[in-house]
Amino acid sequence: MIVDGQDPQAIRAAACALAAGAIVGVPTETVYGLAADAQSDAAVARIYAAKGRPSDHPLIVHVADAAAVAHFASAVPDFAQRLMQAFWPGPLTVILPRRPGVASAATGHQDSIALRCPSHPVALALLRACTQTPVPGEATDRTVHGLAAPSANKFGRVSPTTAAHVRSEFGDELLVLDGGACEVGIESAIVDCTRGAPVLLRPGALTRAQLAAACGQDVLPGHALDSAAPRASGTLQAHYAPDAKVRLMDAAALQTALDLLGADAAHIAVYARCVPRSHSPRVVLRRMPDDAAAVAQQLFAVLREFDAGGARLIWIEVPPDTPEWDGVRDRLQRASAA
């Protein structure tokens, strides 16, 4: 059931449902999340079951503000503190050492925890309401300090950026707070802060240069980590995939492929900055914006539209090899690996 996320009564109802152990669809500025009480192993298990996600694959825990970090993390390095000051609320996740006995299931039973403070007003309103809503049936007056909230889609599939996308994944029985289309459109950047230096495990809207400027030191690329590094959300080689097969091609290769198929081309969707010519009316052509942020905002919705239109092949022009495109390029490479 989709409800208006601007309605205070809907926020209260969602907070009560979460305190009771339910899962709820929640908008953030990045993508919609499938949220549950991060401190309840049973509630977190419902996320894993609904998504079909392996239980050792950690979730990101969303908090209302930086003050909530102390509940989940045992230590916060200075550079992590500077990152949070610069980009929270916003599309940044930091991985920190986890306090023993807290949110074990949500972290895939690792000794680290991924934390984020979203900037979407509906998500923030819900998180604040949760901190004021007692968990029923517990001896102490515990409230929900944070929400484990991976993307609200089946595991490995295209992330949702509207409430309707969430309903298409899980049906009308799931309570979904509608906060409109997501502003950023791709998942948060993830910075590992447990290794003595910041390491970018997953790119997002924030570039390494922006992160480095904020924390006052170089941010290492993810491949700098060894096998002891923590697992993190959205870092599998194959991820974010539509039903149709995705292939990345340069502009010349796109045009050559369509010319070779000619009028016989069918069930193909093309997303490119330099839109090629097609000799077949059964090829869907869509122009990719020149701005990386604009592409990120619409990318997952475009992939879902191509699937819904019956495409079997999705050909996408390779993004430019520049830092502002890192997040989009990462998602496309993982989508094409599926």
N, C-alpha and C positions, 0 to 999 in steps of 0.2 A: 504494500500500500504506500503510495507516494503522498506525502503531506507537505505543506508549506513550511519550509525551514525558518521563515521569518515569523511564524506564529509562536509566541511564548508558550502557549499550551502544548503545542507539538514538541517543543524543546523539553518541557517538563515531562511529557509522556515518554519521550525517548530516553531521558535520563533515568526515569523509573524502570523502564524496560531493561536498560543496561545494568542497573543495580541489581535487578532480579535475575541476571544471567543470560539475557537474550542478546542477539546480534542485531545491529542496526546499520543501514546504509547512510553514510555521512559524506557531505561534500567537503572537499578541501580546495585550496587554490591550485593544487597539482592535478590530482584525479580523485574520484570518489573512493572512499574506503569502506570496508566491511568491518565494523567496530564491535569490540566487546571489552568487558572489564579486564584490564591487563593483569590484575592480581588474582583472577579466578581461573584456575586450570580448566574447570568444566566449561566455562564460557569460551575460553580460548580454543578448546577442543572443538567447539561448534564452528568456529571460523575455519579451522583446518578441514573439518568434514564437509562443510558447505562448498569450499573452494576445491576440494580434492587435492590439497596441498600436503606434501610430506611434513610430518610433525617435527622434524629436526631442521626445517627451513625457517629461520627466525623472522619475527614480525617487527615492525616499527611501532613503538609505543608513543602515542601523541599525548602531550601534556599542555596544561592551560598557560603555563608561563615558566620562566627559568627557575623560579623558586621550587617548583615541583621536582626538579632534577635530583635534589638531595634525597628524595624518597626512593629513587631507583638506582642511583649511581653512588659508588663508594668513593670516587675521586673524580675531580674535574681539572685536567691540566690547564695551565694558563692560556695556551693557544686555543683550547676548546672553549674556554670562557669568552675569549675575544671573538670567536666565530659566532657564538650564540648572541653576544651583544650586538654584533653587526647584522645578523640575518634572521633573528627570531623576533617576532613571528615571521615565518617565511619558509621557502622551499629548501631547507637544509636539515639533514639528519646527521647527528653526531653519534658515534659509537663510543661508549664509555665503559669502564669496569662496573659490573653489576654488584649491587649489594646482595650478600647471601640471603637466600630465603625469599626473595622478591621477584615476581614475574618470571619464574623459571620456565614454565611452558611457553610463554610468549617469546622467549629468546632461543627456543630450540635447545634449552638446557645448557647453553653456553655460559661462561662467566663474564660475558659482556652484554650490553644492552644498547639498542639503537633508539634514540630519543629525538622527537621533533615537536616543535610548537607551530602549528599551522596558522596562517594568517586569515583564512576564510572566516567571516563573521559568524556564520552558522556553526562551524566547527568549534570556534572559541566559545560561543554561547553555550553549546552543549557540554564542553569540557568543564566550564565553570559551574553549570548546573549539576553535573555529576559530583563535583566536590562537595556539594551541599545536599546530596541525596543519600541517606543511609542505606546500606545494604541490608535487606531484610533477613531475619533469622540468624544473625551473628551476635555473639555475646557482647562484643564491643561495638561502639558506634562508628564502624568503619564506613568510609565513603570511597567512591571510585576516584583514585588519584590520577589515573591515566587510562587511555584507550588503546589497546592493540588494534591496529587498523591497516591491514594490507589492502591493496586495490580490490574493489568489489567486483571481481570477475572470477571465472574458473581459472585454476592454476595454469600459468603459461600463456593465457590468451590475451587478447587486446584489452587494455585497461579502459574503464568507463570514465567519461567526462561529462555525462549528464545523468539525471535521475532515471530517465527512460532506459539508458544503457544498463543500469543496475537492475531494473525490473526485467529486462530481456534476459539477463543472466540467471536470476533467482526467482522470478515469478512475482505475483502480486501479494503474496503472503508476507514477504519481508517488509518491515517498516523502513521507509527511505525518506530522509529529510531532503527536500528539493531546495538546492541553493543555486540553481541556474547552471549554465555551462562553466566549466573550470577555466580560470583565467590563464594559468600556466600551461596545463595540458599534458605535461609529462611528469614523471615522478621526481621526487626531491633528489638533489645531490646527496651522496652519503660519504662522510669523511670519518675514517677510522682514527680515533684519538687515543687508542690503547697501546700504541707502539713507540711512544716517545717522540714521535713526529707525526704531523697530519698526513694521511694518505687518502687520496680520492678513490673510493671503491666503485662508485657509480656516478657518472656525470649527470648534471641536470641543467636547469636554467642558469645556474651560477657557474662561471668559468673558473679554472684553476687560478688564473691571475687575480680574479676578484677575491677568491678565498685566501690566497697568499697575502694579498694586500691587507686583508682584515686581520689575519692572525699574526702577521709580522714575520713570517718565515715561509720557505718554499713548501708547497704541497706536493708530495710525491705522487706519481701515477700508481694506479692499482697493481700493476705488474711488479712493483717493487716489493710486494709482500711475499713472505715465505708461506709454507704449508701450515704454519701455526696461526695464521691470520684468522680473525673471526669470519664466520659465514655472514652474508648480508643479503637483504632482499633484492630481487631483480638483477642478480649478477650471473645467472645461468647463461650458458652460451646460446641456448635457444629459448626465447621468451617473447612476450608481447605479440604473439602471432595470430593473424586472422585465419579463417578457414582456407582461403585461397592461398596458393603458393606465391610468396614474395620473392622477386628477383631485383637486385640493384644493378643498374646499367648506366653508362654515360650517355649523353645526348645523342652522339653519333650511333651508338649501338642500338638505342631505342628506335631511331629512324630506320636503320638497316633492317631490324627485325620486322617492323611493320611493313616495310616495302617488300620483303621476301614473302610474307603471308598474303599481302594484297587483299583482295576482296573476300578471301576465305577466313580472315581473322575474326575470331568470335570469343566471347567470354573472357575478354582481356580488358583490364582497367589500367590506365596510365596516369601517373602523378609526376609531373615534371615542371621544372622552371622554364625550360625551353620546350614547349608543347610540340610534339612531332605531328606530321601529317599521317592520316590513316585513310586507306581506300575502302574501309568497311564501316558501315553504320553500327555494327555490333561491337565496336571498340569504344569504350568510355574514356574520354580525354579530360583530365582536370589539371589546371595550372597550379603548380606549387608556388607560394609566395617567395619573393626574393629575401625576405627577412626571416631569420632563424626563429625568432620568438613567435612570429605569426604561424610558421609551420608547426612548431611545437604545440601551439594552442589548438590546432585543428587536426593534427596527425591521426590520433586514434579514432576520432569521429569519421575521418575520411576512410580509414581502413574498414571500419564497421559499415559504412555506406556502400563500399565496393562489395563486401560480402553480401549485404542485403540485396544488392542489385544482381546477384548471380555470377559475379566474376569468379573464374577459376584460377586465373593468373593475374597478379598485380605487379606491374613493371614500374619501378620507381627510379628516377634519376638520382644518381649518387650525390649527396650533399657536398658542398665545398669543404675542403680540408683546412678549416680555420676554427679557432677555439670556440667561437660563439655557436657553432654547429655541432659541438661534441655531443650534447645530450640527444639531439635528433639522430645523429649518425649512430650513436650507441643503440638506440631503440630499433632503428632500421636494420642494423647488422644482426641483432638478436632475432628480429622477426623473420629475416631471410634465412636464418640458420635452422629454423624449425622444419 
